[in-house]
Amino acid sequence: MTVTIFVPRDSTALALGANETAAAIEREAKARGIDIKLVRNGSRGMFWLEPLVEVATDAGRIGFGPIEEHEVAGLFDAGFTTGGSHPKALGLTEEIPYLKKQERLQFARVGITDPVSLDDYLAHEGYVGLKNAIAMEPAAIVQQVTDSGLRGRGGAAFPTGIKWKTVLGAEAPQKYIACNADEGDSGTFSDRMVMEDDPFMLIEGMTIAGLAVKATEGYIYVRSEYPHSIANLNEAIAAANAAGYLGENILGSGRTFNLQVRKAAGAYVCGEETAMLESIEGKRGMVRAKPPLPALQGLFGQPTVINNVISLSAVPLIMSRGAEFYKNFGMGRSRGTLPMQLAGNLKYGGLVEKAFGVTLRELLYDFGGGSESGRPIRAVQVGGPLGAYMPESLFDTPFDYEAFAAVASTVGHGGLVAFDDTVDMAKQARYAMHFCAEESCGKCTPCRIGSTRGVEVMDKIIANQNRPQQIHLLRDLCDVMVTGSLCAMGNMTPFPVLSALNHFPEDFGDQKTLANAA
């Protein structure tokens, strides 16, 4: 009897030795005369257990992990291929609390299938959404996405259906779909996991978007540090083309959609949509002034839908199960689920997909297990390097776009970076200004010069050089950056700076000094 064994090919698992573990399993099975089928699946997102080895049984998939190369022989000695006991046995993978407590909609296939197997994708609800979309008029597809309540998952949270409707209504000889996969925020990896571990989902979502707005060309702008994502996307695109799910006459419908991968320029600012367009066109990645909006004059001057990976990969589910199904998850105007990424000083870092409404405290403690150091969690930065630092008093804030905005924070891309009570928040504020100075495209003065002056001011505050005056200056500088910058790079850099100053004043000097400076 052939035993099916799963070892992830996700880059996190590879970095932790998954290839070596997989090779050892093949060698050991051959030496013992055990017939196995080794599947290189995606990661389940429980990174502290990688490399996670799973064995298919009649009861379900049994997990063992983390398994290093030298531990493989012991696995076989314990009879793990027939469900034998082992110190690193985890039981049924689906029953692991971290995984069981999630609402996996978009990530339902991730960790289950071989990412580049079209047959696996089709066997798990793949391309049902596209088939439904082909039977609909473009306006009806746009309406379905609008009714679902889907909002941009890249950080701006703009309603996806409204953006699509604008592009659909634009008259032009050519329209484009551009996927922003330049995932540069610290502590974020959900885009990477989609591209590495379920690339057909993104491809299907972009194809549906093309049908919805009458676009025939698409580009995926992938972060240059993601070679595995680029390779898997290209392999999946080739398979989709060969099977008639991409290219000319998609599934005999007479409609066309072609898709290409573009390697990013390696600049954080190219995550801004107009800078990304400039880069795809072969120019230096610098932001464009708006108007005109990219929906009307975008890539190569033509109407363009620009969405992030998670936004586009939500579309197949919406089109296969309906807008009401998706809309039933979440709270308020934040509908559906969000893949949240836990990083920093946490015991259990990884991916958690939950409906909007889960609190920071639940994510940090029920899923993250508290700090790895065992010390109290003092702050968590949500939404990447331009996100606000949130203190313990705000940990009960629900993940909801409006709830976060009410406390001067942002959901962003759903990344969380936790810090224990040894963190110096003044130094973290300085880091935010330094990051902006390093990554600014330089087009506008408030961002280019403001961030450089911000580093200088922070150095004086940290050195206790006339703190009251410097804190006055810092607040004024942040106000200029917020109101005067061309894009989010400059007008969001003050978020982490001011949140650190407001929530952790003791790290900037005594309370009296700050009260006088406020």
Salt bridges, closest charged atoms under 4 A:
ASP10 OD2 - ARG192 NH1 2.93
GLU28 OE2 - ARG32 NE 2.86
GLU54 OE1 - ARG44 NH2 2.81
GLU54 OE2 - ARG61 NH2 3.14
GLU68 OE1 - HIS70 ND1 3.72
GLU69 OE2 - ARG27 NH2 3.27
GLU71 OE2 - LYS88 NZ 2.79
ASP77 OD1 - ARG32 NH2 2.74
GLU94 OE2 - ARG44 NH1 2.79
GLU95 OE1 - LYS100 NZ 2.70
GLU103 OE2 - LYS354 NZ 2.95
ASP114 OD1 - ARG9 NH1 3.73
GLU125 OE1 - ARG321 NH2 2.81
GLU183 OE2 - HIS413 NE2 2.92
ASP191 OD1 - HIS413 NE2 3.19
GLU196 OE1 - ARG192 NH1 3.03
ASP198 OD2 - ARG109 NE 2.94
GLU225 OE1 - ARG223 NE 2.92
GLU272 OE2 - LYS290 NZ 3.86
GLU273 OE2 - LYS290 NZ 2.81
GLU278 OE2 - LYS283 NZ 3.85
GLU278 OE2 - ARG288 NE 2.67
GLU281 OE1 - LYS283 NZ 2.94
GLU281 OE2 - ARG288 NH2 2.97
GLU392 OE2 - ARG361 NH1 2.72
ASP396 OD1 - ARG361 NE 2.82
GLU402 OE2 - ARG151 NH2 3.15
GLU402 OE2 - ARG333 NH1 2.98
ASP421 OD1 - ARG375 NE 2.60
GLU456 OE1 - ARG453 NE 2.73
ASP459 OD1 - ARG430 NE 2.47
GLU506 OE2 - ARG378 NH2 2.81
ASP507 OD2 - ARG378 NH1 2.84
